[in-house]
Amino acid sequence: MSKVSQKTKKKVRTRANGICEYCLSQDKYSPTSFSVEHIIPGVNKGTDNLDNLALACQGCNNHKFTRIEFIDPINDKKVKLFHPRKQIWAEHFQWNEDYSKIIGKTATGRATIECLRMNRENLLTLRKALFVAGVHPPEIVKYDPTL
């Protein structure tokens, strides 16, 4: 795999509207920069095509690393992680009542939350503050294949 071009990175960021495609953190409120990551990593035969790239916060990107599967904590079976290009966020995840915690609705959702640690303590605190400020949760942008 070659290095992803700046032009492609910009397309991924625009398509994601500056939102982590896993935990829905907003880059404008993050103390660390977001990364363009490979949904299916190169070690698993992933490509640099736009359909295999997602915008991810550093926490999600670091915890995902090269994983494409993880154990569902309820049924203890290995399942594929959430794929932002092929799956719809709201079918696998939902917010708790105060929009601070992400809850898995499916085995894929639960495994992804565990693997990426999508409810990290600092994220819970940030989400609560942003909710009070009226800027959380973000509106999810639908995938547009033309970008």
TORVEX-501961 format. One line per 3 residues: their letters; for each residue x, y, z of N, C-alpha, C. Coordinates in pm, 1 decimal, decimal comma. Example, Ala and Ser with C-alpha at 12.3 -4.5 7.8 and 13.67 -1.06 7.14 Angstrom:
BEGIN
as = 1319,0 -569,0 780,0 1230,0 -450,0 780,0 1320,0 -330,0 780,0  1285,0 -225,0 708,0 1367,0 -106,0 714,0 1290,0 3,0 787,0
This chain:
BEGIN
msk = 84,1 -118,7 0,0 0,0 0,0 0,0 87,9 124,0 0,0  47,5 220,4 -78,1 120,2 346,5 -82,5 60,6 442,1 20,7  129,1 551,6 39,7 79,7 653,5 131,3 -42,9 720,9 69,2
vsq = -146,0 745,0 152,1 -268,9 808,3 104,2 -238,1 955,3 73,5  -276,9 1001,5 -42,9 -247,2 1138,2 -85,6 -325,5 1241,2 -3,8  -276,4 1361,7 -0,6 -345,3 1470,7 68,4 -482,8 1496,1 6,4
ktk = -492,1 1484,7 -124,9 -618,8 1504,3 -194,7 -721,9 1400,8 -146,9  -680,0 1276,6 -135,1 -769,5 1170,3 -88,6 -807,1 1193,0 57,7  -711,2 1231,3 139,5 -739,8 1259,4 280,9 -843,5 1370,0 294,2
kkv = -831,4 1471,9 210,0 -928,1 1581,2 214,2 -1067,5 1531,3 176,8  -1075,7 1443,7 76,8 -1204,9 1386,5 37,9 -1267,1 1307,5 152,9  -1185,6 1230,5 223,9 -1235,4 1151,1 336,5 -1286,4 1243,0 446,9
rtr = -1211,0 1348,1 479,5 -1251,8 1442,8 583,8 -1382,1 1514,1 546,0  -1392,7 1553,7 419,5 -1513,8 1621,4 372,2 -1633,2 1527,5 379,6  -1614,8 1407,3 332,8 -1722,6 1307,6 334,6 -1771,5 1282,7 477,6
ang = -1680,0 1279,3 574,3 -1714,9 1252,8 714,0 -1761,1 1378,0 788,0  -1750,9 1493,4 724,6 -1790,2 1620,0 785,9 -1716,4 1645,8 917,9  -1590,6 1601,7 924,8 -1509,4 1625,2 1044,0 -1553,2 1545,2 1165,7
ice = -1618,4 1432,7 1142,8 -1669,8 1350,4 1253,5 -1605,8 1212,5 1245,4  -1557,7 1161,4 1359,1 -1505,1 1025,6 1363,9 -1616,0 930,8 1320,2  -1587,1 846,3 1225,3 -1690,1 759,2 1170,0 -1720,7 638,7 1259,0
ycl = -1654,6 631,6 1372,8 -1680,5 525,4 1469,3 -1752,7 582,1 1593,0  -1687,5 668,7 1668,6 -1746,6 718,4 1794,9 -1821,6 850,5 1779,3  -1820,8 908,0 1660,6 -1888,1 1033,6 1627,5 -1832,9 1155,5 1701,9
sqd = -1707,9 1147,2 1747,5 -1642,9 1266,1 1803,3 -1623,9 1367,2 1691,5  -1625,7 1493,6 1726,8 -1610,8 1600,4 1628,9 -1468,9 1656,7 1636,9  -1400,8 1660,5 1522,5 -1260,8 1703,3 1525,5 -1242,7 1845,8 1575,1
kys = -1341,8 1931,4 1554,9 -1325,5 2070,4 1598,3 -1322,8 2084,3 1750,3  -1363,5 1980,3 1823,8 -1360,5 1984,0 1969,9 -1256,5 1888,8 2028,1  -1174,1 1833,4 1943,8 -1076,0 1735,0 1988,8 -939,2 1799,2 2011,0
pts = -871,5 1761,5 2118,5 -736,8 1815,1 2141,7 -631,3 1750,2 2051,9  -666,5 1637,4 1987,3 -572,8 1570,6 1897,3 -631,9 1565,4 1756,8  -544,1 1562,6 1658,4 -591,6 1560,3 1520,3 -647,8 1422,5 1485,6
fsv = -737,4 1419,8 1389,1 -798,0 1295,7 1341,9 -712,0 1237,5 1229,6  -729,5 1109,0 1205,3 -652,5 1038,1 1103,7 -745,7 979,1 998,2  -692,5 963,1 880,4 -760,8 885,3 778,1 -707,0 744,4 795,0
ehi = -797,1 651,2 825,5 -755,2 514,9 855,3 -812,4 416,6 755,3  -746,7 303,1 746,6 -790,5 195,5 657,8 -889,9 107,5 734,3  -1012,4 98,6 685,3 -1113,6 16,2 750,1 -1066,5 -129,2 750,6
ipg = -1025,0 -176,8 635,8 -957,8 -306,3 625,4 -809,5 -273,5 606,2  -727,0 -298,5 707,3 -585,0 -263,1 697,6 -511,6 -338,4 587,8  -401,1 -283,7 546,8 -320,0 -345,4 442,6 -278,0 -486,8 476,6
vnk = -250,0 -514,9 604,1 -210,5 -650,2 643,4 -323,9 -750,3 623,0  -445,6 -700,0 607,3 -562,1 -784,8 580,1 -611,1 -766,1 436,7  -521,7 -723,5 349,5 -550,2 -705,4 206,7 -639,7 -585,0 176,9
gtd = -638,8 -486,1 265,9 -712,6 -362,5 241,4 -638,7 -274,8 141,5  -712,5 -184,2 78,4 -655,3 -96,7 -24,6 -661,3 49,6 19,6  -607,6 136,6 -65,3 -613,0 281,4 -42,4 -733,8 345,0 -110,7
nld = -826,5 265,3 -162,0 -946,4 318,5 -226,6 -1031,7 394,3 -126,2  -1103,5 495,9 -173,4 -1190,9 575,0 -86,5 -1289,1 489,0 -7,7  -1337,2 381,7 -68,1 -1432,8 293,4 -1,4 -1372,4 219,1 117,2
nla = -1241,6 221,4 130,6 -1175,3 153,8 241,4 -1112,8 252,2 339,4  -1146,0 379,0 326,8 -1088,5 480,7 415,0 -1197,5 546,2 498,4  -1163,3 575,8 623,9 -1257,0 641,6 714,6 -1182,0 745,0 796,8
lac = -1254,1 846,8 840,6 -1197,5 945,1 932,6 -1215,0 890,3 1073,6  -1109,2 892,0 1151,2 -1114,9 837,9 1287,1 -1038,4 927,2 1383,8  -1093,5 942,5 1504,2 -1020,8 1013,4 1609,8 -901,2 926,7 1648,7
qgc = -803,7 985,5 1714,5 -683,5 910,0 1749,7 -715,4 792,0 1841,1  -808,2 809,7 1934,1 -842,6 699,6 2025,0 -897,0 579,5 1950,5  -995,5 601,4 1865,3 -1052,8 490,4 1788,7 -948,8 429,3 1696,0
nnh = -872,5 512,4 1627,7 -771,1 463,2 1535,2 -665,7 380,1 1608,1  -619,2 428,8 1722,2 -515,8 357,2 1796,7 -566,7 224,3 1851,6  -688,9 222,1 1901,5 -741,6 97,6 1957,7 -778,8 -3,6 1849,7
kft = -822,1 45,1 1736,4 -857,1 -45,7 1626,2 -731,4 -109,1 1567,7  -630,2 -26,0 1545,5 -501,1 -68,4 1492,0 -522,2 -149,8 1364,1  -488,4 -276,9 1359,9 -506,6 -356,9 1239,4 -621,7 -456,7 1254,4
rie = -702,8 -437,7 1355,3 -811,6 -533,4 1379,5 -926,9 -513,6 1282,0  -989,3 -623,4 1245,6 -1112,7 -620,2 1167,0 -1221,4 -702,0 1236,8  -1183,6 -772,7 1342,9 -1276,3 -852,5 1421,9 -1245,0 -834,2 1569,5
fid = -1345,4 -862,9 1652,3 -1325,7 -856,0 1796,9 -1434,0 -941,5 1862,0  -1419,6 -966,3 1988,8 -1513,6 -1050,8 2062,7 -1633,6 -968,3 2110,2  -1753,7 -1017,5 2081,3 -1876,1 -958,3 2134,8 -1880,8 -993,7 2283,2
pin = -1887,5 -893,9 2372,5 -1885,0 -923,1 2516,3 -2008,2 -998,2 2568,2  -2115,5 -1001,6 2492,7 -2235,2 -1072,7 2538,7 -2232,1 -1220,3 2500,8  -2201,6 -1250,9 2373,9 -2204,8 -1392,2 2334,0 -2065,9 -1455,3 2323,9
dkk = -1962,1 -1375,2 2350,3 -1823,6 -1424,0 2352,6 -1777,7 -1484,2 2219,4  -1837,7 -1437,6 2108,7 -1799,4 -1484,0 1976,0 -1729,5 -1372,3 1900,2  -1634,5 -1409,9 1817,8 -1562,5 -1313,5 1735,5 -1652,8 -1269,6 1620,5
vkl = -1665,0 -1137,9 1602,5 -1746,6 -1082,1 1494,6 -1668,3 -972,1 1424,0  -1712,1 -938,4 1304,8 -1648,7 -829,2 1230,0 -1681,5 -696,3 1297,4  -1584,1 -604,9 1293,1 -1604,6 -470,4 1345,0 -1693,0 -390,1 1250,2
fhp = -1749,6 -282,6 1301,4 -1832,5 -191,7 1222,5 -1754,3 -139,5 1102,3  -1819,0 -139,3 987,1 -1758,2 -92,5 861,3 -1836,7 30,7 814,8  -1780,4 150,5 833,5 -1853,7 274,4 802,3 -1897,9 290,9 657,4
rkq = -1836,1 221,3 564,5 -1877,9 233,2 424,7 -1990,0 136,6 389,9  -2000,3 26,5 461,3 -2096,8 -77,1 426,9 -2212,3 -88,3 525,9  -2200,3 -26,2 641,7 -2302,7 -39,0 744,8 -2349,4 98,4 791,1
iwa = -2467,3 102,0 848,0 -2526,3 227,2 897,0 -2508,6 234,2 1048,8  -2451,5 344,9 1095,5 -2418,9 362,0 1237,0 -2540,0 332,3 1325,4  -2654,0 391,4 1296,4 -2772,2 379,1 1382,0 -2829,4 237,2 1387,1
ehf = -2789,8 151,3 1296,6 -2835,5 12,4 1302,9 -2755,4 -69,6 1402,8  -2636,6 -21,1 1438,5 -2548,6 -94,6 1529,3 -2526,7 -25,5 1663,5  -2557,3 104,6 1669,2 -2529,4 182,7 1790,1 -2646,5 274,5 1822,3
qwn = -2654,7 313,1 1948,3 -2748,5 417,0 1990,4 -2686,7 489,2 2109,1  -2740,1 605,2 2139,3 -2694,4 683,5 2254,4 -2776,1 645,2 2377,1  -2714,9 660,0 2495,6 -2792,6 646,5 2619,0 -2875,4 773,7 2636,2
edy = -2949,5 783,7 2746,0 -3045,4 892,6 2763,7 -2982,8 1032,3 2767,6  -2858,4 1045,0 2813,1 -2796,9 1179,2 2816,1 -2693,1 1198,2 2704,3  -2692,0 1109,2 2607,4 -2605,0 1117,5 2489,8 -2455,5 1117,4 2523,4
ski = -2420,3 1059,3 2636,5 -2279,0 1053,8 2671,8 -2215,9 919,0 2637,9  -2296,3 814,7 2636,1 -2243,8 679,7 2617,4 -2305,8 615,1 2494,0  -2223,1 545,1 2418,3 -2269,7 470,7 2301,7 -2301,5 328,4 2346,5
igk = -2417,8 280,2 2305,5 -2463,7 146,6 2341,2 -2470,8 62,9 2214,0  -2420,6 -58,4 2220,6 -2425,0 -148,6 2106,6 -2559,9 -215,9 2094,2  -2617,3 -210,5 1975,0 -2747,0 -273,4 1947,7 -2731,6 -412,5 1887,7
tat = -2613,5 -441,4 1834,9 -2586,4 -568,4 1767,3 -2452,7 -621,9 1817,9  -2422,7 -745,0 1781,2 -2293,1 -802,6 1817,1 -2179,4 -718,4 1758,0  -2197,2 -674,0 1633,5 -2096,7 -587,7 1570,2 -2080,5 -457,7 1648,5
gra = -2190,9 -396,7 1686,7 -2184,4 -273,1 1764,2 -2113,7 -292,6 1897,1  -2151,3 -395,3 1969,5 -2090,7 -421,3 2100,9 -1941,5 -451,0 2088,9  -1904,3 -533,0 1991,3 -1762,8 -565,7 1972,6 -1681,9 -442,3 1933,9
tie = -1739,1 -357,8 1848,4 -1669,9 -236,5 1806,0 -1651,9 -140,9 1923,1  -1754,8 -125,4 2005,4 -1743,8 -39,6 2123,8 -1631,7 -88,9 2214,7  -1626,8 -219,0 2237,2 -1522,0 -276,2 2323,3 -1383,4 -258,3 2262,6
clr = -1368,6 -296,0 2137,2 -1239,1 -291,1 2070,9 -1183,6 -148,8 2064,3  -1266,1 -55,7 2020,5 -1221,4 82,3 2001,9 -1232,4 165,3 2129,6  -1287,5 104,9 2234,1 -1308,4 173,6 2362,6 -1380,0 307,2 2339,6
mnr = -1492,5 295,7 2271,7 -1567,7 413,5 2228,9 -1632,4 491,0 2342,8  -1629,4 435,3 2463,6 -1681,4 506,3 2580,6 -1569,8 536,4 2680,5  -1457,2 580,8 2626,5 -1344,0 619,5 2710,8 -1387,0 732,1 2804,5
enl = -1333,2 732,5 2923,8 -1375,6 828,8 3027,0 -1367,9 973,4 2978,1  -1260,8 1009,0 2908,4 -1248,4 1146,9 2860,1 -1355,2 1180,4 2756,1  -1397,1 1080,6 2677,1 -1503,8 1104,0 2579,6 -1637,9 1123,9 2648,6
ltl = -1664,8 1047,5 2753,4 -1790,3 1063,9 2827,2 -1800,5 1205,7 2883,0  -1690,9 1252,7 2940,0 -1688,4 1387,8 2996,4 -1708,0 1492,9 2887,9  -1638,2 1477,1 2777,1 -1649,8 1571,5 2665,3 -1790,7 1571,6 2607,9
rka = -1847,5 1453,6 2588,3 -1982,8 1445,2 2532,9 -2084,9 1514,3 2622,9  -2071,5 1497,4 2752,6 -2164,3 1562,8 2846,6 -2153,8 1714,5 2835,1  -2031,8 1765,1 2829,8 -2011,6 1910,0 2819,2 -2064,1 1963,1 2685,7
lfv = -2037,6 1891,2 2577,4 -2084,9 1935,1 2446,4 -2237,1 1926,7 2435,7  -2297,5 1829,3 2501,5 -2443,9 1818,3 2502,4 -2505,1 1939,6 2572,0  -2448,6 1977,9 2685,7 -2496,4 2096,0 2758,9 -2480,8 2221,0 2672,7
agv = -2371,8 2227,0 2595,5 -2347,0 2341,5 2507,4 -2433,7 2338,2 2381,7  -2505,5 2228,9 2361,5 -2595,0 2218,6 2246,4 -2529,3 2178,4 2116,0  -2409,1 2120,3 2122,6 -2338,9 2083,7 1999,5 -2311,2 1932,4 1990,1
hpp = -2379,7 1856,0 2071,5 -2366,5 1710,1 2069,6 -2504,1 1650,0 2093,2  -2541,0 1542,4 2027,1 -2461,8 1465,6 1931,1 -2461,4 1532,4 1794,3  -2358,0 1503,0 1715,6 -2352,3 1561,5 1581,6 -2453,1 1493,3 1489,5
eiv = -2490,8 1563,4 1387,3 -2575,9 1503,6 1284,8 -2488,9 1411,5 1200,9  -2535,3 1290,7 1181,8 -2458,5 1194,1 1103,1 -2479,6 1223,0 955,3  -2371,4 1235,6 884,9 -2376,2 1259,2 741,6 -2379,7 1123,9 671,8
kyd = -2469,8 1107,4 579,5 -2479,5 982,2 503,6 -2363,3 973,0 405,9  -2316,9 853,4 383,7 -2207,7 827,5 291,1 -2247,8 868,3 150,2  -2163,5 948,3 88,2 -2188,6 993,6 -48,6 -2077,2 938,9 -137,7
ptl = -2105,8 839,0 -220,5 -2002,4 778,0 -303,0 -1940,4 871,6 -406,5  -1999,5 987,2 -428,1 -1944,0 1079,9 -526,7 -1827,2 1159,1 -470,8  -1808,9 1158,6 -339,3 -1696,2 1233,6 -280,0 -1569,9 1153,4 -281,6
